[in-house]
Amino acid sequence: MNVLVAGGAGYIGSHAVRQLVEAGHRVVALDNLHRGHRGAVDPRAVFHQLDLVSGTEIPVVYGPRRAGDPAVLYANADKIRRELGWSARYTEIEPIIATAWKWFQKHPGGYESEQ
Ligand SMILES: NC(=O)c1ccc[n+]([C@@H]2O[C@H](COP(=O)([O-])OP(=O)(O)OC[C@H]3O[C@@H](n4cnc5c(N)ncnc54)[C@H](O)[C@@H]3O)[C@@H](O)[C@H]2O)c1
């Protein structure tokens, strides 16, 4: 059987890929490698680095820290809701990426091209 494993480089996904390959299935693993590791994917499976929200291949380039990079980043909208009454329409990462991606596809020049 052909099996597609989304998040195939993650903890659960990589174990699922190995078990499926060992059971004789033809496995394709998809992962954007945001949290998973390429090396965790069984080499007998076909691997595609792909983001399931945008549908695009996103090359990951690791480099040294840049001046101004924060050590840790946390985001919480409680204060703006309390003080200004603003609340986010999207709070989960997938719809945040999906709506931002749609906007950038519609406005490839960004905000400056709108002025
Ligand atoms: N590990 C556990 O013990 C455990 C227990 C119960 C539930 N879960 C749940 O099961 C799910 C998987 O857990 P896990 O431990 O394997 O997590 P994980 O972070 O190791 O694996 C998830 C994988 O999905 C990939 N991914 C995420 N968003 C993606 C996207 N848009 N496109 C492509 N790839 C994407 C990540 O890069 C990662 O490799 C999670 O939702 C987790 O909360 C895990």
The ligand as an SDF file (V2000), in Angstrom:
LIG
                    3D

 44 48  0  0  0  0  0  0  0  0999 V2000
    4.9170   12.7300   21.5780 N   0  0  0  0  0  0  0  0  0  0  0  0
    3.9050   12.3240   22.3480 C   0  0  0  0  0  0  0  0  0  0  0  0
    4.0770   11.6030   23.3400 O   0  0  0  0  0  0  0  0  0  0  0  0
    2.4860   12.7610   22.0470 C   0  0  0  0  0  0  0  0  0  0  0  0
    1.4640   12.2820   22.8290 C   0  0  0  0  0  0  0  0  0  0  0  0
    0.1430   12.6510   22.5200 C   0  0  0  0  0  0  0  0  0  0  0  0
   -0.1260   13.4920   21.4680 C   0  0  0  0  0  0  0  0  0  0  0  0
    0.8730   13.9630   20.7060 N   0  0  0  0  0  0  0  0  0  0  0  0
    0.5020   14.8220   19.5830 C   0  0  0  0  0  0  0  0  0  0  0  0
    0.7880   14.1600   18.3560 O   0  0  0  0  0  0  0  0  0  0  0  0
    1.2730   15.0970   17.3780 C   0  0  0  0  0  0  0  0  0  0  0  0
    2.6380   14.7160   16.9050 C   0  0  0  0  0  0  0  0  0  0  0  0
    3.4950   14.6420   18.0450 O   0  0  0  0  0  0  0  0  0  0  0  0
    5.0400   14.4920   17.9240 P   0  0  0  0  0  0  0  0  0  0  0  0
    5.5830   14.2160   19.2710 O   0  0  0  0  0  0  0  0  0  0  0  0
    5.3590   13.5320   16.8020 O   0  0  0  0  0  0  0  0  0  0  0  0
    5.4300   15.9990   17.5050 O   0  0  0  0  0  0  0  0  0  0  0  0
    6.6460   16.4550   16.6330 P   0  0  0  0  0  0  0  0  0  0  0  0
    6.7420   17.9430   16.8150 O   0  0  0  0  0  0  0  0  0  0  0  0
    7.8660   15.6380   16.9550 O   0  0  0  0  0  0  0  0  0  0  0  0
    6.1820   16.0930   15.1650 O   0  0  0  0  0  0  0  0  0  0  0  0
    5.3370   16.8910   14.3880 C   0  0  0  0  0  0  0  0  0  0  0  0
    6.0440   17.0570   13.0220 C   0  0  0  0  0  0  0  0  0  0  0  0
    5.1780   17.7780   12.1550 O   0  0  0  0  0  0  0  0  0  0  0  0
    5.9460   18.7070   11.4150 C   0  0  0  0  0  0  0  0  0  0  0  0
    5.0430   19.7840   11.0040 N   0  0  0  0  0  0  0  0  0  0  0  0
    4.3320   20.6210   11.8010 C   0  0  0  0  0  0  0  0  0  0  0  0
    3.6170   21.4920   11.0640 N   0  0  0  0  0  0  0  0  0  0  0  0
    3.8810   21.1990    9.7690 C   0  0  0  0  0  0  0  0  0  0  0  0
    3.4380   21.7450    8.5270 C   0  0  0  0  0  0  0  0  0  0  0  0
    2.6160   22.7900    8.4520 N   0  0  0  0  0  0  0  0  0  0  0  0
    3.9010   21.2000    7.3810 N   0  0  0  0  0  0  0  0  0  0  0  0
    4.7690   20.1410    7.4180 C   0  0  0  0  0  0  0  0  0  0  0  0
    5.2170   19.5790    8.5560 N   0  0  0  0  0  0  0  0  0  0  0  0
    4.7810   20.0990    9.7320 C   0  0  0  0  0  0  0  0  0  0  0  0
    7.0330   19.1530   12.3630 C   0  0  0  0  0  0  0  0  0  0  0  0
    8.1800   19.6600   11.6930 O   0  0  0  0  0  0  0  0  0  0  0  0
    7.3510   17.8650   13.1160 C   0  0  0  0  0  0  0  0  0  0  0  0
    8.3870   17.1290   12.5040 O   0  0  0  0  0  0  0  0  0  0  0  0
    1.2810   16.4740   18.0700 C   0  0  0  0  0  0  0  0  0  0  0  0
    0.0700   17.1350   17.7450 O   0  0  0  0  0  0  0  0  0  0  0  0
    1.3200   16.1170   19.5500 C   0  0  0  0  0  0  0  0  0  0  0  0
    0.7620   17.1430   20.3420 O   0  0  0  0  0  0  0  0  0  0  0  0
    2.1820   13.6110   20.9670 C   0  0  0  0  0  0  0  0  0  0  0  0
  1  2  1  0
  2  3  2  0
  2  4  1  0
  4  5  1  0
  4 44  2  0
  5  6  2  0
  6  7  1  0
  7  8  2  0
  8  9  1  0
  8 44  1  0
  9 10  1  0
  9 42  1  0
 10 11  1  0
 11 12  1  0
 11 40  1  0
 12 13  1  0
 13 14  1  0
 14 15  2  0
 14 16  1  0
 14 17  1  0
 17 18  1  0
 18 19  2  0
 18 20  1  0
 18 21  1  0
 21 22  1  0
 22 23  1  0
 23 24  1  0
 23 38  1  0
 24 25  1  0
 25 26  1  0
 25 36  1  0
 26 27  1  0
 26 35  1  0
 27 28  2  0
 28 29  1  0
 29 30  1  0
 29 35  2  0
 30 31  1  0
 30 32  2  0
 32 33  1  0
 33 34  2  0
 34 35  1  0
 36 37  1  0
 36 38  1  0
 38 39  1  0
 40 41  1  0
 40 42  1  0
 42 43  1  0
M  CHG  2   8   1  16  -1
M  END
$$$$
